[in-house]
Amino acid sequence: MKRAALLLAAPLAACAADNPDNTPQLGIWEISTKVTSLSVGGRYLAGDQLPDEFKRLEQSESRCGEPMFLDRDWQQDDITKRVRADCTLDTFEWTPAQVTSSGRCTNVPGAEDFEPRLRVTVDQTADYYRMVVTMEGSASIRGAPGRPQISVIAVQEGRRTGDC
């Protein structure tokens, strides 16, 4: 489950020129990420109850680049790299205003029996995006009976503030 948390920080493609087919433009992006919900077996955790791997995700940063939500393979490869698992996107729909995708991750290091379903929704404009990532599945947790359902929802917002 630790590695699943790594998925939530979206990268920016560092390219020499803006991709005109991609909605968000190349530029300086102010990005903030927040875990908005984490539940284990129906019990919601928040604030100081969040495991460290989720607390570390809650950050703000400024980067030069272009958020690339246009390319299914790019998104699937990025998710796989960040989760450090085998992730596939079964569905991927792109419009200039929104991207939706869903899939599954397997072989999550440190939580081999956690095979969450993945849903991603990105609302986007040239200067702003809001990405909601949801991962849900069951896993063995030390000290807990059975395999409780785990649900994680994170929101990342990016705002373009200028040219690189």
C-alpha positions in Angstrom: 0.0 0.0 0.0 3.0 2.3 0.6 3.9 2.4 -3.1 0.3 3.0 -4.2 0.6 6.4 -2.6 3.4 7.4 -4.9 1.0 7.5 -7.8 -0.6 10.7 -6.7 2.1 13.2 -7.6 1.6 13.9 -11.3 4.7 14.8 -13.3 5.2 17.5 -15.9 6.6 16.6 -19.3 9.7 18.6 -19.8 9.7 19.4 -23.4 11.2 22.1 -25.6 7.9 23.3 -27.1 4.2 23.2 -26.1 2.2 20.3 -27.5 -0.7 22.1 -29.2 -3.0 19.0 -29.0 -2.5 18.8 -25.2 -4.9 21.2 -23.3 -2.6 22.4 -20.4 0.1 24.6 -21.8 3.8 24.5 -21.2 4.8 26.9 -18.4 5.5 27.3 -14.7 3.0 25.3 -12.7 2.1 25.7 -9.1 1.0 22.2 -8.0 -0.6 21.1 -4.7 -1.5 17.6 -3.7 -3.8 16.5 -0.8 -5.1 13.2 0.4 -8.8 14.0 0.9 -9.9 10.6 2.1 -8.4 7.4 3.4 -10.5 4.6 4.8 -9.6 1.2 6.0 -12.4 -1.2 6.7 -14.9 1.7 6.7 -12.9 3.7 9.3 -11.8 7.0 8.0 -8.3 8.3 8.8 -7.4 12.0 8.6 -4.7 14.4 9.7 -2.2 12.9 12.2 -3.8 9.4 11.7 -2.6 9.3 8.1 0.3 6.9 7.5 3.6 8.7 6.7 3.5 7.7 3.1 0.3 9.6 2.6 1.4 12.6 4.7 4.4 13.0 2.4 2.2 13.3 -0.6 0.6 16.5 0.8 2.9 19.0 -0.7 3.1 22.1 -2.9 5.7 22.7 -5.6 6.5 24.9 -8.5 7.8 23.3 -11.8 8.4 24.2 -15.4 6.8 21.8 -17.8 3.6 20.7 -19.4 1.1 18.4 -17.7 0.5 15.6 -20.2 -3.0 14.2 -19.8 -3.4 13.5 -23.5 -1.5 10.2 -24.0 -2.9 7.0 -22.6 0.5 5.2 -22.8 2.2 8.1 -21.1 -0.3 8.1 -18.2 -0.2 4.3 -17.8 3.6 4.3 -17.8 3.7 7.2 -15.3 1.2 5.5 -13.0 3.2 2.2 -13.2 6.5 4.0 -12.4 5.1 6.0 -9.5 3.2 3.1 -7.9 6.2 0.8 -8.7 3.7 -1.9 -9.6 2.1 -3.4 -12.7 -0.7 -1.0 -13.6 -2.9 -1.1 -16.6 -5.5 1.4 -17.8 -8.5 -0.6 -19.1 -10.3 2.6 -20.2 -9.1 6.0 -21.3 -11.2 8.8 -22.6 -9.8 12.2 -23.5 -11.6 15.4 -24.4 -10.1 18.9 -24.4 -11.9 19.6 -21.1 -11.7 16.2 -19.3 -9.8 12.9 -19.1 -11.2 9.8 -17.4 -9.5 6.5 -17.1 -9.7 3.3 -15.0 -7.7 0.3 -14.5 -6.0 -2.0 -11.9 -2.6 -2.3 -10.2 -1.0 -5.6 -9.2 2.2 -6.6 -7.6 2.4 -3.6 -5.3 5.7 -3.8 -3.4 5.2 -4.2 0.3 1.6 -5.1 -0.2 1.6 -7.9 -2.7 -2.1 -8.8 -2.0 -3.3 -5.2 -2.6 -4.6 -5.1 -6.1 -6.6 -1.9 -6.2 -9.0 -0.7 -8.9 -7.9 2.7 -10.1 -10.0 5.7 -11.3 -8.6 8.9 -12.5 -10.5 12.1 -13.5 -8.8 15.2 -14.8 -10.7 18.4 -15.4 -8.4 20.7 -17.5 -8.0 24.0 -19.1 -4.9 25.7 -20.6 -4.0 27.3 -17.2 -5.5 24.9 -14.6 -6.2 21.3 -13.9 -7.8 19.3 -11.1 -7.0 15.6 -10.9 -8.9 13.2 -8.6 -7.3 9.8 -8.1 -9.2 7.0 -6.4 -7.7 3.6 -5.5 -9.8 0.9 -4.0 -9.2 -2.7 -3.0 -8.8 -5.1 -0.2 -5.5 -6.1 1.5 -4.1 -8.0 4.5 -3.2 -5.6 7.3 -1.2 -6.6 10.3 -3.5 -6.8 13.3 -6.7 -6.6 11.3 -9.0 -9.6 10.7 -9.6 -10.7 7.1 -8.9 -8.4 4.2 -10.5 -5.0 4.9 -11.4 -2.7 2.0 -9.0 0.2 1.5 -10.0 3.4 -0.3 -7.7 6.3 -1.0 -8.8 9.5 -2.7 -6.3 12.3 -3.5 -6.7 15.6 -5.3 -4.0 17.4 -7.1 -4.5 20.9 -8.5 -2.2 22.7 -10.8 -2.3 26.3 -11.8 -0.1 27.8 -14.6 1.5 31.0 -13.4 3.6 32.0 -16.3 6.1 31.0 -19.0 9.2 29.0 -18.3 
